[in-house]
Amino acid sequence: GTEVDYEGEKHTLIRDDDVLVKFSGEKLTLESADVVSDNVLVKVDNSEEETSSGLVIAATSKKGSKPSTGEVVKVGPGRMASNGEIMTVDISVGDMVKFRDFAGNEVKIGADEFAVVKMTDILAKF
């Protein structure tokens, strides 16, 4: 962001696309968190995978990979179109989604890991 001096105090200007989650209160919790724009908050699936030979591999241990599936827990209101209308998203709380590898921005809320994913990066819901 760009630092500016406003009424004797330093502030940082950022783009609206850089804001992923907003919250009220003093602490970020799942209840106080709201995603903005066409973002979706996904509780990532860190489950293990079993190979055909019976080996169990943690999702986070695969080289160059990070979880890209999970359950939607919060949905933003949508993106504003050029005509000023909100384009809503076709995802609901409780949907399971697959999103592009490395697309989500990691957010830790409490002890749980989440990903903030843009609607355009969601490949499938199931």
N, C-alpha and C positions, 0 to 999 in steps of 0.2 A: 504494500500500500504506500501511499504518499503521505508523508508527515506534513501537517499544517499547524500553524499557531492560530488559535481562535480564542479571543478574549483572554490572552495571557496563558492559556493552557494548550499543551501539545495534544493533538489528535491524529489519528490515522484514517485516511480515506481509503475505502476498499470498494470493489465492484459488488453489485448486488448478487452476482453469481457466486461470489466467494463465501456468502453466508449460507450455511448448510442447515443449522439447527438453532432455534432460539428457545430460551427457557425463562420462566418467571421464578422468583424466589432467590434464595441465596445459594442453592445447590442444584446441580443438574441431576435430575432423576427421570425415570421413564414417564412418570405422571406429569412432570413439569415441562418436558421437552415437546416441542412442536417443530416439524420439518417445514421448510418454506418452499415456495415455488412448486416445481414439478418433481421434487425430491421425495424419496420413499425411504423410511427407516426399516432396515431388515435385520432381524436377529440371525446372525450367521450360523450356519450348520457346521459345527466343528466335529461332527461324528467321524468315527473311524471307518475305514474301508477294509473289507476282507478280500484277499486275493484268492484265486482258484485253488491254491495250495494250502489255504488256511491261515496265512500270515495276516495279522491285523496291522494296518498302517494308519497312523493318525493323519487327518486331513492336512494339518499344518506342517507335516514333516516331508511332504513331497517336494522335491527340488523345484524352486522357481514357481511355486503355486501357493495360492491362498484361497480360502473358501469363497465360492461364488454362488452359493445357494442358501436359502433360508426363508424364514417366515416374516411376512410384512407385519410390523407392529404399529407403524404410524404412516400416514399418507398426507402429503402436502396438498394445498388447495388447487394447484395447477399453474401453468405458465400463462402469462398475459399475452394475448395475440396483438398484432399491430393495430387492430381496430378497437382495442381496449377491453375486449371480453376475455374472461378466464377460460382457458381450454383445460377441462378437467382430465384427470388421469383415470385409466381403466383398470386400476388395481385397488383392491380392498384389504382392510385389516384382516389377517388370517390367511390370506393367499400365500402359497409357497411359490417362490420365484427363482429363476436362474438368471444371473446377470453376467455381463462380460467379465472375463478374468481381469483383475486389477482395476476395475471400473469404480468400485466403491471406495469412499473415504472412511477409514476406520474411526469409530467413536466408541469409547468405553464409558458405559453408564453403570455405576455400581460395580458389580463383579462380572457383568455380562459384556460381551463384545457385539457391536452392531456395525453395520455398514450403511452409510448414506449414499443412495444410488439415484442417479437421474433416471427419469422414466425412459428416456431414449436408450439407456444402457441395459434395460431389462429385455432379455431375449425370449423368455417364456414364463407363463404362470401355470401352476398345476395344483 
